[in-house]
């Protein structure tokens, strides 16, 4: 059987978007409450009866969340222009 599991994590962070024009509100420092959904899809292992241990997902997420939570995203290497798209790719590369 094929299943799709979702584990969400939240973090708070500040950022500004230097790619926006001068005077745009997103170019100023501001903060967000972010939510990230980690989705795992695959076949249930017959012997185990599950796809993946949620604890393993949580362990994979922990260092990412620790690096982002209550930080200024622009100060993190690779997030100098932290649009949602750039942030999603940055997180994906670390999972």
C-alpha positions, 0 to 999 in steps of 0.5 A: 500500500502506498501512503503519504505522511506529513510532519509539520514544524513551525519556526519564527524568523526575521528577514528582508528581501533585497530582491524587491525594489527600494521602498517595497515593504518586503525590503524592510526587516520583518518577521514571520511565523513559518510552517514547513510540511515535510512530506514522505511518500512510499510503500508501507513495509510489509514486515513493519506495517509502516513507512517511516518512524515519525521520530526519524522525521523529527530527528531530520528536522531538528537541526534545520529548525534549530538553525532557523528558529529566532534567527535573521534568515539573511545572515544564514549562508545560502539565505541571503535573499530568503524568498519562500522559494529559496527557503524551501530549496535550502530546507530540501537540500538539508533533509 
